[in-house]
């Protein structure tokens, strides 16, 4: 499986608290340590929560509409 390090880096820079960004950038840059970052995602407490929207129900169309109309989603 190939990893898109640029996408992962952009997601970290946009959605992770500044105080933790360097740590996670180091994890994804290292094949040896990348699994630590992936493992922590299920229990992740370092997101910038103000950038997320609550989805009231599992509505695939609403989610797709949001991403299609939000070109900045993965661009810090």
C-alpha positions, 0 to 999 in steps of 0.5 A, a space after each residue: 500500500 502506498 502512502 500519500 505523505 503530502 495528504 497526511 501532512 496537510 491533514 495534520 497541519 490543518 486538523 491537529 493542534 499546533 502543539 502536537 503537529 511536529 510529533 505527528 509529522 515525524 510519525 508519518 514521515 518514518 516508516 518505522 514509527 508511522 504505525 504509532 500515529 495510525 494506532 493513536 487515531 482511534 483515541 485521538 484527542 489532538 484535533 482542532 474540534 472547531 473545524 469539524 461539523 456534527 453530522 446528525 445522522 449517517 447521511 452519505 449525500 450530506 457528507 459528499 455535498 459538504 466535501 464537494 462544496 468545501 475545496 479547502 478541506 485538505 488544504 491548510 
